[in-house]
Amino acid sequence: MNRLYCLLLVLISVCSYGQNPDSTWFRTNYTKKEQYIPMRDGTRLFTSIYLPKDNSEKHPILISRTPYSCAPYGENVYRNFWSNHYKEYLKEGYIMVVQDVRGRWMSEGIFEDVRPYKTDKKANDFDEASDTYDAIDWLVKNLPNNNENVGVFGISYPGFYSTMAALSNHPALKAVSPQAPVTDWFMGDDFHHNGAFMEMDGFNFYLRRGFGFPRPKPTTVGPKGFPVPTKDSYDFFLRSGALPNLTHFAGDSVRFWNDMMQHPNLDAWWKARNVRNFVSAISPTIATLVVGGLFDAEDCFGAWSTYAAIEGKAKNNNKIIMGPWFHGQWAGRGSDGSSLGNVQFGSPTSAYYAENVEVPFFNYYLKGKGSIDNIKEANIFFTGENQWHQFDKWPPASVTERALYLQPKGGLSFTQPSASGSEAFSEYISDPAKPVPYTDGIKANRTREYMTDDQRFAANRPDVLVFKTDVLTDDLTLSGPLVADLQVSLSSTDADFIVKLIDVFPDDFQYRPTDAYIMNGYQMLVRGEVFRGRFRKSFEKPEPFVPGQISEVKYTLPDVAHTFKKGHRIMVQVQSSWFPLVDRNPQKYVDIYHAKDSDFQKAAIKVYHSATTASKIILPVSK
């Protein structure tokens, strides 16, 4: 009788955990516990723990560490894990853990942005890796019915904490998924791209939304941001003038903003905050799955570069998946991944990711369930053709580099130019008083859709150079990083360069007759990136341009996975402002973070396309 009763309880539990969770189901089948977990230096980190009531088996632990709050607070209010694919982990009986990182929200201690990893910790030395180790150690030793298998995942800033978790090397840690991970805030993520300051995101994050405001003591109440006088972001940042005028809003309280203003070049301070420098410490026993979006406006660079760094320096099982997503879109953040802006991808790509990649990855490593044979080394969605492809390495072995040359009169071809004299260059005037907007129309906040936006608004400006191919007679697939190699001269001593790779749709193109936006001749941004010209020879030791002297500006753009279809054209646009996405370069060689309004000046910029000074874009072409 007792054996039959126990069997009945197991069957009831299995049936219950197989249901689709909602808030009622979650409360019925899970218990919430709030716990202060002590770190090695005595600081206690506030942790929300959701424990399955099922005692018929031992459960894995899945952790997210965040500076954005483990809310809701209170053991009677539950986090909404059931609104996206995280409900699958509830159905599988995972112990779900969310922790406020040191110095944020209800955790004790002092917060430090992208806290550096300490390679030689002694005694009570701590960093985010050791905090993760201590948290895991407490959890596996104190939570009932855990199977001592732990995973860590997180998106964006929690993606950074996930990478740091992989450096902890706790023996119970089996699998880590850094997703859109903050990785290098000087070279490519949120606040700098190739040394150029991403003004709108930096200001909105630290000041307007208040992330950088000090938190004197543990709290459940978020900061009040800085109000701005107008929702027209272009107008607001233009009227604000030089960067010191924005710094004035920060005062002395926003530590990281002021730190950034003191480190305009790539120095030891920035290098210590680049987690890529330390991933060789990841144990071979920890599997990593790096996740990112091809059109992630915040951390596209972080996903590609974190994968490449782990692949090159660590000896673990490391994989990557990149879909046609904006920041966090794969986790159901407002869309199913079937489109971005006006561009359609043909299927709900976020569901594909959850069902075929993330959930199987953690189930395999934390529960010993299923297989990961279908998760290849590189799992990449190719826009244009709108298909998933899998590879044994990334970039694929089949890729060859082909130079696409800028030509006189707006031409673009794979043939090296032969021009000379007046046709040797194209010229524009870059005026900081009238910077090129990054998107069309009046916007209150930085849009996520700009990554695939129609670029016709920019093509019509006199300060944007436009080059395009003839109509393609065959498909052309790109798989990997782009390289912009410009030959330029300036009338001034500094300038930025923005290179954009664009897919020009046919004049009669439409997805369907009911398209809300006219797609005839659509100019889809495939990849765009800025480079601050003073860093053309060294990010550590910038130098001015010599007016009138031809210089090479060569830099790498984040990887692309895109097929230009037969009947389309390839376009390249070159400009020197992308506002207010990127702060305005005064076009005078000064410390931009301490520049004056009077330092801003116009610059005449020539981009050369002659036989001896040929500007080009080097494409990763798949055979």
VONU-30207 format. One record per residue (C-alpha): residue number from 1; residue in one letter; x, y negated, z. Coordinates in pm, whole numbers. Layout:
// residues N
n	res	u	v	w
NUM	a	X	Y	Z
...
This chain:
// residues 623
n	res	u	v	w
1	m	0	0	0
2	n	277	-244	92
3	r	460	-160	-229
4	l	145	-222	-435
5	y	88	-548	-252
6	c	445	-663	-321
7	l	408	-568	-688
8	l	85	-768	-705
9	l	260	-1073	-558
10	v	538	-1044	-815
11	l	286	-1019	-1101
12	i	94	-1321	-973
13	s	419	-1514	-948
14	v	528	-1417	-1300
15	c	191	-1514	-1444
16	s	195	-1843	-1256
17	y	546	-1934	-1371
18	g	452	-1855	-1729
19	q	182	-2122	-1737
20	n	229	-2469	-1882
21	p	318	-2688	-1584
22	d	136	-3007	-1499
23	s	136	-3212	-1178
24	t	-106	-2976	-1002
25	w	90	-2669	-1110
26	f	416	-2829	-997
27	r	285	-2900	-647
28	t	136	-2551	-621
29	n	455	-2373	-721
30	y	731	-2604	-594
31	t	831	-2767	-265
32	k	1015	-3097	-257
33	k	1293	-3161	-7
34	e	1490	-3484	43
35	q	1839	-3441	179
36	y	2145	-3649	256
37	i	2444	-3445	138
38	p	2779	-3533	299
39	m	3084	-3600	84
40	r	3442	-3527	191
41	d	3497	-3886	310
42	g	3181	-3883	523
43	t	2962	-4079	280
44	r	2615	-3925	236
45	l	2440	-3907	-101
46	f	2061	-3905	-119
47	t	1931	-3602	-306
48	s	1585	-3491	-419
49	i	1553	-3112	-436
50	y	1262	-2926	-595
51	l	1251	-2564	-478
52	p	1040	-2286	-633
53	k	809	-2116	-383
54	d	868	-1787	-561
55	n	1098	-1567	-348
56	s	1094	-1263	-574
57	e	1424	-1358	-736
58	k	1717	-1591	-690
59	h	1708	-1916	-885
60	p	1969	-2122	-1070
61	i	2032	-2486	-983
62	l	2012	-2764	-1244
63	i	2145	-3104	-1137
64	s	2125	-3457	-1274
65	r	2330	-3728	-1102
66	t	2213	-4080	-1177
67	p	2262	-4448	-1097
68	y	1903	-4510	-1209
69	s	1730	-4360	-902
70	c	1608	-4012	-816
71	a	1263	-4164	-754
72	p	991	-4114	-658
73	y	1094	-4125	-294
74	g	901	-3928	-34
75	e	861	-3552	-5
76	n	495	-3572	-104
77	v	554	-3742	-441
78	y	701	-3542	-726
79	r	919	-3640	-1021
80	n	750	-3595	-1358
81	f	940	-3297	-1497
82	w	635	-3171	-1687
83	s	606	-3446	-1949
84	n	882	-3313	-2179
85	h	1075	-2991	-2232
86	y	1202	-2998	-1872
87	k	878	-2817	-1792
88	e	1046	-2510	-1942
89	y	1291	-2512	-1651
90	l	998	-2517	-1408
91	k	845	-2219	-1587
92	e	1180	-2041	-1557
93	g	1196	-2114	-1185
94	y	1496	-2345	-1177
95	i	1584	-2536	-863
96	m	1578	-2894	-992
97	v	1805	-3145	-822
98	v	1838	-3522	-879
99	q	2095	-3722	-686
100	d	2152	-4095	-643
101	v	2523	-4147	-708
102	r	2746	-4315	-453
103	g	2641	-4671	-378
104	r	2316	-4666	-574
105	w	1958	-4671	-445
106	m	1929	-4454	-134
107	s	2285	-4318	-131
108	e	2550	-4454	100
109	g	2883	-4595	-8
110	i	3002	-4849	-263
111	f	2911	-4817	-629
112	e	3174	-4853	-898
113	d	3091	-4857	-1269
114	v	3250	-4567	-1461
115	r	3457	-4489	-1154
116	p	3801	-4365	-1268
117	y	3893	-3999	-1231
118	k	4176	-3932	-987
119	t	4418	-3674	-1120
120	d	4594	-3616	-790
121	k	4343	-3642	-510
122	k	4468	-3614	-155
123	a	4283	-3554	173
124	n	3956	-3750	153
125	d	4019	-3911	-188
126	f	3702	-3910	-395
127	d	3575	-3977	-744
128	e	3262	-3870	-932
129	a	3411	-3526	-997
130	s	3474	-3464	-626
131	d	3130	-3599	-535
132	t	2981	-3347	-776
133	y	3195	-3070	-629
134	d	3084	-3154	-275
135	a	2718	-3173	-380
136	i	2734	-2836	-555
137	d	2914	-2681	-261
138	w	2645	-2793	-17
139	l	2362	-2683	-245
140	v	2484	-2329	-308
141	k	2560	-2280	62
142	n	2235	-2423	196
143	l	1950	-2375	-51
144	p	1754	-2052	-4
145	n	1726	-1804	-290
146	n	1977	-1973	-520
147	n	2180	-1746	-746
148	e	2500	-1954	-712
149	n	2489	-2052	-1078
150	v	2480	-2428	-1133
151	g	2431	-2647	-1439
152	v	2457	-3024	-1478
153	f	2300	-3241	-1746
154	g	2210	-3604	-1803
155	i	2153	-3868	-2070
156	s	2353	-4191	-2109
157	y	2506	-4297	-1775
158	p	2400	-3960	-1628
159	g	2582	-3819	-1932
160	f	2901	-3977	-1798
161	y	2837	-3815	-1460
162	s	2785	-3486	-1643
163	t	3127	-3509	-1807
164	m	3276	-3593	-1468
165	a	3093	-3292	-1324
166	a	3276	-3070	-1573
167	l	3603	-3202	-1424
168	s	3497	-3085	-1077
169	n	3564	-2719	-1160
170	h	3348	-2586	-877
171	p	3337	-2206	-914
172	a	2955	-2208	-914
173	l	2940	-2456	-1203
174	k	2881	-2260	-1521
175	a	2735	-2499	-1778
176	v	2738	-2876	-1838
177	s	2559	-3083	-2102
178	p	2678	-3444	-2142
179	q	2406	-3609	-2352
180	a	2470	-3945	-2518
181	p	2744	-3974	-2257
182	v	2893	-4308	-2160
183	t	3254	-4239	-2251
184	d	3464	-4541	-2346
185	w	3323	-4888	-2287
186	f	3603	-5060	-2479
187	m	3621	-4858	-2799
188	g	3273	-4746	-2882
189	d	2993	-4727	-2629
190	d	2739	-4970	-2485
191	f	2947	-5280	-2417
192	h	3231	-5287	-2670
193	h	3284	-5149	-3017
194	n	3643	-5165	-3137
195	g	3706	-5439	-2881
196	a	3410	-5654	-2990
197	f	3174	-5736	-2703
198	m	2818	-5610	-2745
199	e	2669	-5925	-2603
200	m	2300	-5845	-2605
201	d	2329	-5504	-2438
202	g	2586	-5627	-2186
203	f	2383	-5928	-2077
204	n	2048	-5749	-2075
205	f	2181	-5454	-1876
206	y	2384	-5630	-1609
207	l	2199	-5959	-1571
208	r	1857	-5966	-1732
209	r	1762	-5624	-1590
210	g	1977	-5668	-1284
211	f	2176	-5344	-1292
212	g	2492	-5528	-1191
213	f	2341	-5708	-894
214	p	2486	-5596	-560
215	r	2297	-5355	-334
216	p	2411	-5424	23
217	k	2240	-5120	175
218	p	2039	-4812	70
219	t	1703	-4908	-77
220	t	1409	-4773	-274
221	v	1346	-5114	-433
222	g	1510	-5203	-761
223	p	1676	-5539	-835
224	k	1498	-5834	-989
225	g	1663	-5933	-1313
226	f	1755	-6273	-1445
227	p	1467	-6445	-1632
228	v	1538	-6595	-1976
229	p	1361	-6903	-2111
230	t	1256	-6750	-2445
231	k	1177	-6406	-2583
232	d	1350	-6498	-2909
233	s	1681	-6322	-2840
234	y	1858	-6470	-3143
235	d	1770	-6820	-3032
236	f	1853	-6754	-2665
237	f	2204	-6624	-2729
238	l	2274	-6888	-2994
239	r	2175	-7168	-2758
240	s	2377	-7007	-2479
241	g	2693	-7075	-2677
242	a	3033	-6941	-2571
243	l	3057	-6638	-2342
244	p	3155	-6837	-2031
245	n	2809	-6990	-2040
246	l	2660	-6642	-1993
247	t	2915	-6562	-1724
248	h	2782	-6865	-1536
249	f	2453	-6678	-1494
250	a	2641	-6390	-1329
251	g	2810	-6611	-1073
252	d	3048	-6417	-848
253	s	2810	-6131	-768
254	v	2806	-5915	-1082
255	r	3136	-5742	-1038
256	f	3167	-5536	-1356
257	w	3062	-5821	-1584
258	n	3331	-6041	-1432
259	d	3583	-5757	-1451
260	m	3513	-5722	-1823
261	m	3573	-6092	-1872
262	q	3922	-6046	-1722
263	h	4016	-5755	-1948
264	p	3977	-5868	-2310
265	n	4229	-5613	-2444
266	l	4277	-5238	-2410
267	d	4484	-5218	-2094
268	a	4541	-4977	-1805
269	w	4215	-5089	-1643
270	w	4013	-4973	-1945
271	k	4218	-4657	-2000
272	a	4148	-4543	-1644
273	r	3776	-4568	-1725
274	n	3794	-4359	-2042
275	v	3696	-4008	-1935
276	r	3829	-3864	-2264
277	n	4178	-3906	-2120
278	f	4109	-3642	-1855
279	v	3895	-3368	-2012
280	s	4192	-3131	-2034
281	a	4111	-3058	-1666
282	i	3788	-2877	-1760
283	s	3808	-2511	-1662
284	p	3774	-2243	-1933
285	t	3492	-2096	-1722
286	i	3265	-2399	-1776
287	a	3066	-2412	-2100
288	t	2985	-2756	-2243
289	l	2710	-2862	-2480
290	v	2747	-3219	-2605
291	v	2427	-3378	-2734
292	g	2376	-3701	-2924
293	g	2179	-3898	-3177
294	l	2300	-3994	-3523
295	f	2119	-4324	-3473
296	d	2184	-4383	-3104
297	a	2237	-4758	-3066
298	e	2405	-4712	-2727
299	d	2624	-4402	-2715
300	c	2654	-4249	-3061
301	f	3032	-4288	-3030
302	g	3023	-4125	-2688
303	a	2872	-3800	-2812
304	w	3103	-3757	-3111
305	s	3416	-3860	-2920
306	t	3340	-3657	-2606
307	y	3297	-3344	-2816
308	a	3618	-3414	-3008
309	a	3816	-3482	-2689
310	i	3697	-3164	-2516
311	e	3755	-2963	-2832
312	g	4109	-3095	-2865
313	k	4217	-3088	-2500
314	a	4019	-2827	-2308
315	k	4006	-2450	-2357
316	n	3641	-2387	-2276
317	n	3339	-2291	-2484
318	n	3239	-2630	-2625
319	k	2956	-2702	-2869
320	i	2782	-3005	-3015
321	i	2435	-3083	-3148
322	m	2352	-3410	-3322
323	g	2002	-3489	-3443
324	p	1841	-3788	-3619
325	w	1763	-3948	-3286
326	f	1769	-4279	-3105
327	h	1896	-4288	-2746
328	g	1741	-3994	-2558
329	q	1484	-3918	-2826
330	w	1563	-3545	-2805
331	a	1420	-3550	-2452
332	g	1084	-3679	-2569
333	r	1149	-4047	-2503
334	g	857	-4189	-2699
335	s	882	-3979	-3013
336	d	903	-3619	-3131
337	g	1206	-3690	-3349
338	s	1020	-3677	-3680
339	s	1100	-4039	-3766
340	l	1288	-4351	-3668
341	g	1146	-4683	-3773
342	n	1045	-4652	-4138
343	v	1259	-4346	-4212
344	q	1101	-4000	-4198
345	f	1283	-3676	-4109
346	g	1016	-3423	-4203
347	s	982	-3224	-3881
348	p	964	-3263	-3500
349	t	1339	-3232	-3448
350	s	1320	-3286	-3071
351	a	1113	-2969	-3030
352	y	1365	-2777	-3239
353	y	1641	-2892	-3008
354	a	1461	-2800	-2686
355	e	1344	-2458	-2804
356	n	1656	-2347	-2990
357	v	1944	-2516	-2814
358	e	1918	-2674	-2468
359	v	1687	-2433	-2287
360	p	1856	-2120	-2432
361	f	2198	-2268	-2341
362	f	2115	-2306	-1971
363	n	1913	-1983	-1954
364	y	2210	-1789	-2089
365	y	2473	-1934	-1859
366	l	2265	-1979	-1544
367	k	2021	-1687	-1564
368	g	2203	-1438	-1786
369	k	1896	-1445	-2006
370	g	1873	-1436	-2384
371	s	2152	-1516	-2629
372	i	2341	-1818	-2755
373	d	2441	-1656	-3084
374	n	2219	-1901	-3272
375	i	2389	-2203	-3113
376	k	2691	-2250	-3336
377	e	2997	-2465	-3280
378	a	2839	-2765	-3453
379	n	2462	-2794	-3501
380	i	2398	-3102	-3711
381	f	2089	-3251	-3874
382	f	2155	-3408	-4214
383	t	1938	-3702	-4299
384	g	1852	-3764	-4661
385	e	1796	-3396	-4722
386	n	1636	-3363	-4373
387	q	1779	-3021	-4288
388	w	1966	-2864	-3995
389	h	2307	-2715	-4073
390	q	2547	-2518	-3858
391	f	2926	-2508	-3882
392	d	3219	-2326	-3728
393	k	3398	-2658	-3679
394	w	3333	-3028	-3709
395	p	3403	-3196	-3940
396	p	3340	-2893	-4164
397	a	3636	-2727	-4331
398	s	3484	-2803	-4673
399	v	3518	-3181	-4630
400	t	3754	-3378	-4853
401	e	3825	-3750	-4832
402	r	3724	-3961	-5131
403	a	3785	-4333	-5163
404	l	3490	-4544	-5273
405	y	3631	-4872	-5403
406	l	3480	-5219	-5386
407	q	3468	-5365	-5737
408	p	3430	-5713	-5890
409	k	3078	-5846	-5939
410	g	2934	-5629	-5665
411	g	3032	-5294	-5813
412	l	3116	-4982	-5613
413	s	3274	-4668	-5758
414	f	3525	-4389	-5705
415	t	3755	-4549	-5964
416	q	4036	-4772	-5840
417	p	3978	-5131	-5951
418	s	4200	-5298	-6210
419	a	4089	-5657	-6155
420	s	4322	-5953	-6126
421	g	4301	-6331	-6110
422	s	3965	-6478	-6012
423	e	3805	-6130	-6005
424	a	4056	-5999	-5751
425	f	3838	-6091	-5455
426	s	3491	-6177	-5331
427	e	3451	-6465	-5087
428	y	3203	-6587	-4827
429	i	3185	-6854	-4559
430	s	3129	-6722	-4209
431	d	2963	-6987	-3993
432	p	2926	-6911	-3619
433	a	2648	-7169	-3605
434	k	2442	-6954	-3843
435	p	2543	-6593	-3768
436	v	2402	-6300	-3964
437	p	2121	-6136	-3761
438	y	2149	-5765	-3694
439	t	1782	-5710	-3783
440	d	1497	-5890	-3954
441	g	1237	-6092	-3767
442	i	1210	-6232	-3415
443	k	1292	-5979	-3143
444	a	1283	-6000	-2766
445	n	1515	-5705	-2705
446	r	1771	-5506	-2897
447	t	1574	-5264	-3113
448	r	1655	-4895	-3140
449	e	1528	-4889	-3499
450	y	1798	-5122	-3631
451	m	2017	-4815	-3686
452	t	1802	-4718	-3990
453	d	1656	-5061	-4071
454	d	1600	-5193	-4421
455	q	1902	-5412	-4502
456	r	1744	-5622	-4779
457	f	1712	-5917	-4541
458	a	2092	-5923	-4506
459	a	2167	-5852	-4872
460	n	2001	-6183	-4962
461	r	2235	-6394	-4745
462	p	2532	-6578	-4898
463	d	2758	-6473	-4608
464	v	2708	-6100	-4674
465	l	2898	-5928	-4955
466	v	2705	-5655	-5134
467	f	2855	-5374	-5341
468	k	2658	-5084	-5489
469	t	2709	-4784	-5716
470	d	2519	-4691	-6025
471	v	2228	-4452	-5975
472	l	2364	-4119	-5853
473	t	2329	-3832	-6097
474	d	2394	-3568	-5828
475	d	2346	-3535	-5453
476	l	2640	-3653	-5242
477	t	2674	-3521	-4884
478	l	2890	-3683	-4618
479	s	3000	-3488	-4310
480	g	3227	-3666	-4066
481	p	3379	-4005	-3984
482	l	3396	-4294	-4227
483	v	3703	-4513	-4265
484	a	3674	-4878	-4371
485	d	3996	-5002	-4531
486	l	3967	-5370	-4620
487	q	4223	-5605	-4768
488	v	4131	-5955	-4649
489	s	4254	-6308	-4605
490	l	4115	-6583	-4383
491	s	4128	-6960	-4370
492	s	4136	-6923	-3990
493	t	4324	-6713	-3733
494	d	4060	-6456	-3632
495	a	3735	-6296	-3751
496	d	3519	-5993	-3704
497	f	3436	-5749	-3982
498	i	3115	-5549	-4002
499	v	3100	-5277	-4266
500	k	2766	-5111	-4339
501	l	2708	-4794	-4542
502	i	2358	-4800	-4693
503	d	2136	-4558	-4884
504	v	1937	-4746	-5150
505	f	1615	-4561	-5228
506	p	1470	-4554	-5582
507	d	1249	-4843	-5688
508	d	942	-4618	-5697
509	f	1013	-4431	-5371
510	q	742	-4362	-5117
511	y	687	-4093	-4856
512	r	313	-4104	-4908
513	p	67	-4352	-5059
514	t	-35	-4462	-4710
515	d	314	-4583	-4608
516	a	275	-4883	-4378
517	y	605	-5026	-4504
518	i	695	-5067	-4871
519	m	973	-4812	-4926
520	n	1037	-4905	-5290
521	g	1409	-4985	-5306
522	y	1450	-4944	-4928
523	q	1805	-5007	-4810
524	m	1850	-4761	-4522
525	l	2137	-4833	-4287
526	v	2323	-4503	-4257
527	r	2613	-4635	-4050
528	g	2737	-4979	-3952
529	e	3019	-5081	-3724
530	v	3207	-5390	-3613
531	f	3580	-5442	-3578
532	r	3743	-5740	-3405
533	g	4013	-5847	-3650
534	r	4275	-5944	-3391
535	f	4306	-5574	-3301
536	r	4394	-5461	-3656
537	k	4747	-5359	-3553
538	s	4700	-5284	-3183
539	f	4419	-5284	-2929
540	e	4675	-5342	-2655
541	k	4856	-5631	-2824
542	p	4624	-5832	-3047
543	e	4760	-6093	-3282
544	p	4620	-6377	-3494
545	f	4581	-6375	-3868
546	v	4809	-6599	-4072
547	p	4575	-6821	-4275
548	g	4585	-6736	-4643
549	q	4793	-6421	-4594
550	i	4644	-6089	-4707
551	s	4607	-5842	-4420
552	e	4474	-5488	-4392
553	v	4180	-5427	-4158
554	k	4137	-5052	-4129
555	y	3915	-4874	-3879
556	t	3706	-4563	-3826
557	l	3328	-4569	-3801
558	p	3133	-4301	-3608
559	d	3061	-3980	-3795
560	v	2773	-3948	-4037
561	a	2573	-3650	-4156
562	h	2378	-3770	-4455
563	t	2297	-3670	-4811
564	f	2256	-3943	-5071
565	k	2003	-3784	-5302
566	k	2017	-3786	-5680
567	g	1842	-4102	-5804
568	h	1957	-4308	-5503
569	r	2247	-4555	-5489
570	i	2523	-4607	-5234
571	m	2564	-4962	-5105
572	v	2831	-5123	-4887
573	q	2777	-5456	-4715
574	v	3058	-5659	-4556
575	q	3000	-5951	-4320
576	s	3162	-6121	-4019
577	s	2877	-6157	-3770
578	w	2605	-5924	-3643
579	f	2414	-6138	-3399
580	p	2322	-6123	-3118
581	l	2410	-5753	-3115
582	v	2776	-5858	-3112
583	d	2908	-6179	-2957
584	r	3021	-6445	-3201
585	n	3391	-6460	-3279
586	p	3500	-6826	-3263
587	q	3717	-6746	-3567
588	k	3997	-6912	-3381
589	y	4255	-6704	-3195
590	v	4159	-6777	-2836
591	d	4055	-6570	-2534
592	i	3694	-6522	-2641
593	y	3577	-6447	-2287
594	h	3697	-6792	-2179
595	a	3636	-6981	-2503
596	k	3472	-7323	-2524
597	d	3185	-7418	-2750
598	s	3425	-7647	-2933
599	d	3645	-7350	-3033
600	f	3389	-7216	-3282
601	q	3463	-7293	-3645
602	k	3374	-7186	-3997
603	a	3604	-6950	-4186
604	a	3642	-6879	-4555
605	i	3695	-6505	-4588
606	k	3816	-6322	-4896
607	v	3778	-5948	-4943
608	y	4009	-5817	-5215
609	h	3934	-5558	-5481
610	s	4227	-5581	-5719
611	a	4463	-5321	-5860
612	t	4724	-5393	-5591
613	t	4497	-5492	-5301
614	a	4204	-5253	-5320
615	s	3942	-5250	-5044
616	k	3768	-4917	-5000
617	i	3553	-4696	-4784
618	i	3694	-4346	-4734
619	l	3410	-4097	-4735
620	p	3407	-3744	-4584
621	v	3254	-3564	-4883
622	s	3130	-3207	-4847
623	k	3186	-2978	-5141
